[in-house]
């Protein structure tokens, strides 16, 4: 195991890779920290309870962590953060490799393979305590969450909008249809994809990612 791979963990952005039957699932997380250094190192991972990735972590008890690089293509963040694995195979849209049966991004700062040893349910998230069973170092500096907020959030939104429009045009035949409106959190970029129409959600509803009220969402 390359222990130096753990040196690049920060309050940044990471892609979690999980097994989903015969395919893979995954999502973007920012709540990740190393809590012990003795072998095997332990991490604590915060995962939104209503995400499919959370469900798959409970079911399989294992995952990979790809530490995003500072020069990551904003589309990668949008791909894993702005759509649900219940509706899309996210991994087919990005370059990746499979390590020990789980996917990691091909171009990441470092890669970790983890095993869940404990799960604690909180109000909106599950905190998974994970044992690092293997690690590989990559190239480049890790992306910091603050830098994403300052310099990449708008680019990620634009990349996803372009991807969504392109996908609808490719799938349509004959007359083009206008893209379906989306409700987007103006704070964290979360795109609401629930079954209930957004307008009918109660006023007390909050963004499942950042906890901001319904009023901060904008229609795009």
C-alpha positions, 0 to 999 in steps of 0.5 A, a space after each residue: 500500500 502506498 501510504 502517501 496516497 492518504 496525504 492528499 486527502 483534504 476538505 475537497 471533492 471525491 467520487 465514490 465508486 460502488 457495485 450496483 448489480 452487474 454495473 456500478 454506481 457512485 456520487 460526489 462527496 465532500 464530507 470525507 476525513 482520515 481519522 486514524 493513521 495506524 494500519 489499517 487507516 480509517 476514514 469517515 465518509 458522510 453520505 446522503 441517506 436518500 442517495 442510491 450510493 448510500 443504499 449500495 454502501 449498506 448492501 455491499 460494504 465496500 467502495 472506492 474513493 477517487 480524489 479529484 484533481 485541481 484540474 479536473 474537467 468540470 463535467 466529471 463533477 456534474 456527471 457524478 453530482 447533478 444526476 442520480 444513478 437510479 436514472 443514469 449509468 454515470 461511469 460510462 460518461 467518464 474515463 475509468 478503470 476497474 481496480 479489484 472489481 470497483 471503478 476509479 477515475 482514470 485521472 485522479 490525484 489518488 485512489 483508495 479502496 475501502 471496506 465499511 466497518 461501521 455505519 451511524 445514521 444521522 438526520 440527513 446523512 449516514 456516517 460510514 467508518 471505512 477501513 482503507 484496504 488498499 491505496 494508489 497514488 496518482 498525479 496532480 494536486 487535489 481539488 479543494 472544495 473552496 476552489 470548486 465553489 469559487 472557480 468551478 461550480 458555474 462551469 460544472 452547471 454549464 457542462 451538465 446543461 450542455 450534456 443534458 441538451 445534447 443527450 435529448 437532441 440525440 435521442 429525439 427524432 423529428 422535431 426537437 423538444 425543449 429541455 425539461 426545466 430543472 430546479 437547481 440549488 443556487 448554493 451547492 448546485 444540487 438538481 432536484 430529481 424526485 418524483 413529486 413535482 418541485 412546486 408541490 414540495 412543502 415549504 419546510 423541504 430542504 436541499 438534501 445536499 446542503 440543507 438550504 431551504 426550498 426558496 434558494 432553488 432556481 428554475 433553469 
